[in-house]
Amino acid sequence: MNKKTCVIINDFTTCAEIALGIQMPVLRDMGAGVLPVPSKLLSYPLCREDAVALNTTDFATQMINNWIASGEGFDAVLTGFIPDASLAELAAELCVAQKKLGARIFIDPVLGDNGHAYKSIKPENLAAMKKLLKEADYCLPNYTEACLLTDTEYREGGVNAEEISELLSTLVEMGASNPIITGALVDGKTVVALKTNNEVKLIEYEQVKENVSGTGDRFAALFVGFMLKGDSPEQAIRKAEEKVTEFLKG
């Protein structure tokens, strides 16, 4: 069996197991070939005030343009933090080209957490991400990001099943196929909410720790890895959450 290949467009943070720093080893451990595109180099996570950053947009742009020009095909594209609107537009071009070659597109719109956008996120970033979302076969926003993308009020106390269903439907209307909202508090339970084939599924999981950096990145990589192995979206979500819980429990 040929090794499945996945392009990952995300930042690389030198001191933490987040973004590319965790997604590359996770997917490689699952048997996939990984082609990383660093969207930015960071010394600390985005939430740190003292983070030092290096813009890698020109380098990432050249990499993506080369792939588009060559017509080389991959099995999957996974996007994470994209700091530049022009790079998000180019990522969308890559996704369009790769979909024509049979790749599946996974969009993790890294925009914020805990009810707030990251300080580095500007209106043009949000607008570009909404456009990129239209190319997704699967989009994986957390609850905060789903609210930001859909201009929905964030509710710290959680939502009910009807409200999370409406949020999923709005993402579908925006062009995102198979939306998956992570970290949602629905009727008092922590769930991953999935809409696929016009059916909403709420997958409950055990919340071990709060605000652990890289949890969403790890989940996204595991989800992609299990999908590449042939699992259904629901199976991939359940297996990914089990692995994340195991990691958090140490």
TAVENGI-V622174 format. One record per residue. RES is the residue in three letters. PHI is phi as a letter, one per 30 degrees, with the letter a starting at -180 (none if undefined). OMEGA is omega in whole degrees, 0 to 359 (999 if undefined). BURIAL is # if it has 24 or more other C-alpha atoms within 12 Angstrom, else .. Layout:
BEGIN
res=RES phi=PHI omega=OMEGA burial=BURIAL
res=RES phi=PHI omega=OMEGA burial=BURIAL
END
This chain:
BEGIN
res=MET phi=none omega=179 burial=.
res=ASN phi=d omega=178 burial=.
res=LYS phi=d omega=176 burial=.
res=LYS phi=d omega=182 burial=#
res=THR phi=c omega=181 burial=#
res=CYS phi=b omega=170 burial=#
res=VAL phi=d omega=176 burial=#
res=ILE phi=c omega=174 burial=#
res=ILE phi=c omega=184 burial=#
res=ASN phi=a omega=178 burial=#
res=ASP phi=d omega=174 burial=#
res=PHE phi=b omega=180 burial=#
res=THR phi=c omega=193 burial=#
res=THR phi=d omega=189 burial=.
res=CYS phi=c omega=184 burial=.
res=ALA phi=b omega=177 burial=#
res=GLU phi=d omega=178 burial=#
res=ILE phi=b omega=176 burial=#
res=ALA phi=h omega=182 burial=#
res=LEU phi=e omega=183 burial=#
res=GLY phi=d omega=176 burial=#
res=ILE phi=c omega=184 burial=#
res=GLN phi=d omega=178 burial=#
res=MET phi=d omega=180 burial=#
res=PRO phi=d omega=180 burial=#
res=VAL phi=d omega=182 burial=#
res=LEU phi=d omega=178 burial=#
res=ARG phi=d omega=177 burial=#
res=ASP phi=d omega=179 burial=.
res=MET phi=d omega=174 burial=#
res=GLY phi=j omega=182 burial=.
res=ALA phi=c omega=170 burial=#
res=GLY phi=d omega=186 burial=#
res=VAL phi=c omega=176 burial=#
res=LEU phi=c omega=185 burial=#
res=PRO phi=d omega=173 burial=#
res=VAL phi=b omega=181 burial=#
res=PRO phi=d omega=180 burial=#
res=SER phi=d omega=178 burial=#
res=LYS phi=a omega=173 burial=#
res=LEU phi=c omega=183 burial=#
res=LEU phi=b omega=175 burial=#
res=SER phi=d omega=179 burial=.
res=TYR phi=b omega=177 burial=#
res=PRO phi=e omega=185 burial=#
res=LEU phi=e omega=183 burial=#
res=CYS phi=d omega=182 burial=#
res=ARG phi=d omega=180 burial=.
res=GLU phi=d omega=185 burial=.
res=ASP phi=c omega=180 burial=.
res=ALA phi=d omega=175 burial=.
res=VAL phi=c omega=186 burial=.
res=ALA phi=b omega=173 burial=#
res=LEU phi=b omega=180 burial=.
res=ASN phi=d omega=181 burial=.
res=THR phi=c omega=184 burial=#
res=THR phi=e omega=182 burial=#
res=ASP phi=d omega=179 burial=.
res=PHE phi=d omega=180 burial=.
res=ALA phi=d omega=179 burial=#
res=THR phi=d omega=179 burial=#
res=GLN phi=d omega=178 burial=.
res=MET phi=e omega=183 burial=#
res=ILE phi=d omega=179 burial=#
res=ASN phi=d omega=179 burial=#
res=ASN phi=d omega=179 burial=.
res=TRP phi=d omega=180 burial=#
res=ILE phi=d omega=182 burial=#
res=ALA phi=d omega=184 burial=.
res=SER phi=d omega=183 burial=.
res=GLY phi=i omega=179 burial=.
res=GLU phi=d omega=183 burial=.
res=GLY phi=c omega=177 burial=#
res=PHE phi=b omega=181 burial=#
res=ASP phi=d omega=183 burial=#
res=ALA phi=a omega=170 burial=#
res=VAL phi=b omega=177 burial=#
res=LEU phi=b omega=178 burial=#
res=THR phi=c omega=176 burial=#
res=GLY phi=b omega=182 burial=#
res=PHE phi=d omega=177 burial=#
res=ILE phi=b omega=189 burial=#
res=PRO phi=d omega=187 burial=#
res=ASP phi=c omega=183 burial=#
res=ALA phi=d omega=179 burial=#
res=SER phi=d omega=177 burial=.
res=LEU phi=d omega=177 burial=#
res=ALA phi=d omega=178 burial=#
res=GLU phi=d omega=178 burial=#
res=LEU phi=d omega=176 burial=#
res=ALA phi=d omega=177 burial=#
res=ALA phi=d omega=177 burial=#
res=GLU phi=d omega=178 burial=#
res=LEU phi=d omega=180 burial=#
res=CYS phi=d omega=178 burial=#
res=VAL phi=d omega=181 burial=#
res=ALA phi=d omega=182 burial=#
res=GLN phi=d omega=177 burial=#
res=LYS phi=d omega=179 burial=#
res=LYS phi=d omega=180 burial=.
res=LEU phi=c omega=174 burial=.
res=GLY phi=j omega=180 burial=.
res=ALA phi=d omega=172 burial=#
res=ARG phi=c omega=187 burial=#
res=ILE phi=c omega=180 burial=#
res=PHE phi=c omega=182 burial=#
res=ILE phi=c omega=173 burial=#
res=ASP phi=c omega=187 burial=#
res=PRO phi=d omega=184 burial=#
res=VAL phi=d omega=185 burial=#
res=LEU phi=b omega=184 burial=#
res=GLY phi=l omega=181 burial=#
res=ASP phi=a omega=176 burial=#
res=ASN phi=h omega=174 burial=#
res=GLY phi=i omega=184 burial=#
res=HIS phi=b omega=173 burial=#
res=ALA phi=d omega=174 burial=#
res=TYR phi=d omega=184 burial=#
res=LYS phi=d omega=181 burial=.
res=SER phi=d omega=183 burial=#
res=ILE phi=d omega=179 burial=#
res=LYS phi=c omega=179 burial=.
res=PRO phi=e omega=181 burial=.
res=GLU phi=d omega=176 burial=.
res=ASN phi=d omega=181 burial=#
res=LEU phi=d omega=179 burial=#
res=ALA phi=d omega=180 burial=#
res=ALA phi=d omega=180 burial=#
res=MET phi=d omega=177 burial=#
res=LYS phi=d omega=178 burial=#
res=LYS phi=d omega=180 burial=#
res=LEU phi=d omega=181 burial=#
res=LEU phi=e omega=183 burial=#
res=LYS phi=d omega=181 burial=#
res=GLU phi=c omega=187 burial=#
res=ALA phi=d omega=164 burial=#
res=ASP phi=d omega=175 burial=#
res=TYR phi=b omega=174 burial=#
res=CYS phi=c omega=190 burial=#
res=LEU phi=b omega=177 burial=#
res=PRO phi=d omega=166 burial=#
res=ASN phi=d omega=185 burial=#
res=TYR phi=d omega=178 burial=#
res=THR phi=e omega=183 burial=#
res=GLU phi=d omega=176 burial=#
res=ALA phi=d omega=178 burial=#
res=CYS phi=d omega=179 burial=#
res=LEU phi=d omega=182 burial=#
res=LEU phi=d omega=185 burial=#
res=THR phi=c omega=183 burial=#
res=ASP phi=h omega=180 burial=.
res=THR phi=c omega=179 burial=.
res=GLU phi=d omega=177 burial=.
res=TYR phi=d omega=181 burial=#
res=ARG phi=c omega=184 burial=.
res=GLU phi=e omega=181 burial=.
res=GLY phi=d omega=179 burial=.
res=GLY phi=j omega=183 burial=#
res=VAL phi=b omega=175 burial=#
res=ASN phi=c omega=185 burial=.
res=ALA phi=d omega=180 burial=#
res=GLU phi=d omega=182 burial=.
res=GLU phi=d omega=178 burial=#
res=ILE phi=d omega=176 burial=#
res=SER phi=d omega=178 burial=#
res=GLU phi=d omega=179 burial=#
res=LEU phi=d omega=176 burial=#
res=LEU phi=d omega=181 burial=#
res=SER phi=d omega=178 burial=#
res=THR phi=d omega=176 burial=#
res=LEU phi=d omega=177 burial=#
res=VAL phi=d omega=179 burial=#
res=GLU phi=d omega=178 burial=.
res=MET phi=d omega=177 burial=#
res=GLY phi=j omega=182 burial=#
res=ALA phi=d omega=177 burial=#
res=SER phi=d omega=173 burial=#
res=ASN phi=h omega=179 burial=#
res=PRO phi=d omega=180 burial=#
res=ILE phi=b omega=181 burial=#
res=ILE phi=c omega=181 burial=#
res=THR phi=c omega=174 burial=#
res=GLY phi=i omega=181 burial=#
res=ALA phi=c omega=175 burial=#
res=LEU phi=c omega=185 burial=#
res=VAL phi=b omega=182 burial=#
res=ASP phi=h omega=176 burial=.
res=GLY phi=i omega=181 burial=.
res=LYS phi=c omega=177 burial=.
res=THR phi=d omega=187 burial=#
res=VAL phi=b omega=161 burial=#
res=VAL phi=c omega=182 burial=#
res=ALA phi=c omega=183 burial=#
res=LEU phi=b omega=170 burial=#
res=LYS phi=b omega=179 burial=#
res=THR phi=b omega=183 burial=#
res=ASN phi=h omega=179 burial=.
res=ASN phi=i omega=179 burial=.
res=GLU phi=c omega=179 burial=.
res=VAL phi=c omega=177 burial=#
res=LYS phi=b omega=177 burial=#
res=LEU phi=c omega=185 burial=#
res=ILE phi=c omega=183 burial=#
res=GLU phi=d omega=177 burial=#
res=TYR phi=b omega=181 burial=#
res=GLU phi=d omega=177 burial=.
res=GLN phi=d omega=186 burial=#
res=VAL phi=d omega=179 burial=.
res=LYS phi=b omega=178 burial=.
res=GLU phi=c omega=171 burial=.
res=ASN phi=h omega=174 burial=.
res=VAL phi=c omega=183 burial=.
res=SER phi=e omega=177 burial=#
res=GLY phi=j omega=181 burial=#
res=THR phi=d omega=179 burial=#
res=GLY phi=d omega=178 burial=#
res=ASP phi=d omega=179 burial=#
res=ARG phi=d omega=180 burial=#
res=PHE phi=e omega=182 burial=#
res=ALA phi=d omega=180 burial=#
res=ALA phi=d omega=178 burial=#
res=LEU phi=d omega=179 burial=#
res=PHE phi=d omega=178 burial=#
res=VAL phi=d omega=181 burial=#
res=GLY phi=e omega=180 burial=#
res=PHE phi=d omega=176 burial=#
res=MET phi=d omega=179 burial=#
res=LEU phi=d omega=177 burial=#
res=LYS phi=d omega=176 burial=#
res=GLY phi=j omega=179 burial=.
res=ASP phi=d omega=172 burial=.
res=SER phi=d omega=178 burial=.
res=PRO phi=e omega=181 burial=#
res=GLU phi=d omega=178 burial=#
res=GLN phi=d omega=181 burial=.
res=ALA phi=d omega=178 burial=#
res=ILE phi=d omega=182 burial=#
res=ARG phi=d omega=180 burial=#
res=LYS phi=d omega=179 burial=#
res=ALA phi=d omega=179 burial=#
res=GLU phi=d omega=178 burial=#
res=GLU phi=d omega=180 burial=#
res=LYS phi=d omega=179 burial=#
res=VAL phi=d omega=179 burial=#
res=THR phi=d omega=177 burial=.
res=GLU phi=e omega=180 burial=.
res=PHE phi=d omega=183 burial=.
res=LEU phi=d omega=178 burial=.
res=LYS phi=d omega=177 burial=.
res=GLY phi=i omega=999 burial=.
END
